[in-house]
Amino acid sequence: MSELKKTFPIKGMHCASCVRLIEKSLGRVDGVSSAVVNLATEQASVVYDSTKVTDTDLVSAVRNVGYKAGVEQELKTEDQQKIEKEKELKALRNKVVVSLFLGSLILWGSFPGLMQFAPSILQNFWVQLILATPVQFWAGLVFYQATIPALRHRTANMDTLVALGTTVAYVYSAFVAIFPQIIKQLGVEPLPYFDVATIIIGLILLGRYFEAKAKAGTSEAIKKLIGLQAKTARVLRNGKEVDIPIDQVVIGDVIRVRPGEKIPSDGEILEGESSVDESMVTGESIPVDKTKGDIIIGATINKTGTFLYKATKVGADTMLSQIIKLVQEAQASKAPIQRLVDLISSYFVPIVIMLAILTFVVWYILGPTPAFLFAMLNAIAVLIIACPCAMGLATPTAIMVGTGLGAEHGILIKDAESLEIAHKINTVIFDKTGTLTKGKPEVTDVVPTSVILSDSDITSEESKDLILQLAASLEKGSEHSLAEAIVNKGEAERVKFIKVVDFKAIPGHGVEGVVDGKKVALGNMRLMERENIDITHARSDLARLEEEGKTVMMLAQDGKLVGLIAVADTLKETAKEGVDALQRKGIEVVMITGDNQRTANAIAKQVGIKKVYAEVLPQDKEKIVRELQTTRFADSARRATYKLPTNIVAMVGDGINDAPALAAADVGIAMGTGTDVAIEAGDITLINKDLRSVASAIELSRKTMRTIKINLFWAFGYNVSLIPVAMGVLYPFFGLLLNPIFASMAMALSSISVVSNSLLLKRFKI
Amino acid sequence: METDKIIVIIAGLAGVAFTYFFFLRKREKEVSVTDEIDIKVSGGYSPEVISIPLGKTTKINFLRTDPTDCLSEVVLGEFKIRKELPLNQKVTVEITPQRVGEFGYSCSMNMYHGKIIVK
């Protein structure tokens, strides 16, 4: 029985009867020995048998009677595990030091070439036996502890091989030390091999020590993400600001955040403004300005101002928690490439044991004298050199580092399979509105006409400012989406808004009003026709802007056309670079949109996309994805390289409107929106909203796959080439044999090299 | 051929045959689970093969009593679950299978194996 005490907050208690109810419910859980609930501190302290009771049991016991227990299952066990891991590592280090020290003494006293210089006491067999025994049964106990229960399950593993190999060496040596005469009578020189047993144990444990340290590095990304979580929140309760632990924050709480502080949970700003550094969660490098009504993400850092916000998501629903869950799931998933490894590793150890037996037999029958010693040492070398660990670690460690690295840069990969397919992508389809473009109209051009420019007192720049000032002042009263774009532009350019009188909105045409005593009209062609305004002097500019796919508004003052204002959905800053990066890799880039052909062409031209599908209904996007999967592109360099029968297509779009197309694609890449990580929508989610990350994700996949292949090559190559060497296949030709001590050294290095190679992936710059 | 060599050959072949049958020809009994099952983690998983119903949430409680480092994590790859199994502490995993089939699970180093059959 393993007793644990846990104290956790309870929410929703009002009176003493609540206390009794919860205590009773907790006490009824099989394995709970005591449960004490404190109304004042709103906490429960429970003592329970951790072999019988889980956190989930405690939470449901509290929930069953109508309350909420804030047991931070993940975070608390995370801490406990860390302490345990550190303790285990320390114990392992001690075993390594002791066994290598004692092993070296034995080696000094028994190894030909060294033993001549050793004190005679170390050459004594009995002394060697005494030195070797603690190494075999104290340091090496772990191998027996793993082997015995495994044998009960009729399973064999790495530890079985080490236990078998070292036990054979130890038992034979002990027999030699105790009964040297018997060995002599058999015609064999009585020499013990305690050095083999002890040094093998020392080196393999040393390998495990380094491996454990390196392995901790592969799951660093998750630990970093968990560490981002704020610990407390400054909440307004009953008109007072109080600091409370983060797990006690509930939806609707109003929280104050001061400059430099971490934002405790997801929410919406109620008051104040600031600039927020979201890089740690979304990977977006530039701080984002936030003001009233804006959504903020928990665990990001408030840079400048103080603000009040309302918590809209807490606990497991926050964006950070969702990201952590997604990354954890991805790291637990299996890449298809691992299937073969799984199959081989299930047969590997028994086959090695059979090979060791055969090695013994062959050397005993055909080997030189002393045949028994050759047979025994070579059989031990076979057992020791085999390293199933390296094979087991090859794929998962690389997947863990790869997915973790992506998450740190705002690229969330749903599972190992998506990561594996992504490296084969040769066609990327971008949705236009909201993906390549910002999805919101913006003023792109302000063009003064010859009428205003002919006024000799005004420069071109001044005339542009004047046009914008008149248009923005007029549109201030309008609610049209194009009006919003003009007003925003006016505010951004800091124009002085002038009071408008007699404002009139004419549906389908535009707006009119009197500004500074002059009659001003802003609208489309129909408005100009209605007002009998001559537009001939601006026709060429008008045609050019419309050709660029922009919506043009005309501004007339006192019956004369003075300027044009073009409004368009503009490209995201990273769109051009994102498309370029893909094209440089030889990937075919395609754009798909429901918009008209002219606007689509204009946008495609700006980013350098040649293949455009315009006027596509939302339900038809999926069809085009399927069509592209079977289309052959003659000019695609990557197709030729990979000799693919069909295209591997990625669709980049938002997770809501493009969901069917994302699902139809080989890899669906969803652009992150707000604080909802559209987990189900895409195989890869770009929460950094950076289009360059599409190419980065593909590159990350290529690098991860390369690491996996190198790992598998080493792990398999190592076993396939060195097991025969240990069996002695080189002996008839070169007289070469593998000393079991070197075998253990090679074995320890093989796992470390695989894990280290996976860690090298971290150096990849996204 | 000398007697000792003959003995070694016979014993060796017997050893190979024994290893083959002992490790590679074992048949695990399948345990049918409806809601919840405790799986003991010691030198492997007992029971090793379980069958669970399709579309229904099944609780699997792992209890590791074996200090072997290898077993300190369990990976249910098909269900995207990787869980630390602290020694002597029950850890619950909930799965709701969406398709029928046989799904293997293993320790983090892929050395100990168990199987979940979804029916």
Interface residues (C-beta under 8 A of the other chain):
Chain A: S2 L4 S50 T51 K52 V53 T54 T56 T77 Q80 Q81 E84 E88 V142 Q145 A146 T147 I148 P149 A150 L151 R152 H153 R154 T155 A156 N157 M158 D159 R208 A212 Q328 E329 A330 Q331 A332 S333 K334 Q338 V341 D342 S345 S346 Y347 V349 P350 I353 M354 I357 L358 F360 V361 Y364 I365 P388 C389 M391 G392 L393 P396 D415
Chain B: K5 V8 I9 G12 L13 G15 V16 T19 Y20 F22 F23 L24 K26 S42 G43 G44 Y45 S46 E48 N61 L63 D66 P67 T68 D69 C70 V75 L76 G77 E78 K80 I81 R82 E84 P86 L87 N88 Q89 K90 V91 T92 G104 S106 S108 M109 N110 M111 Y112 H113
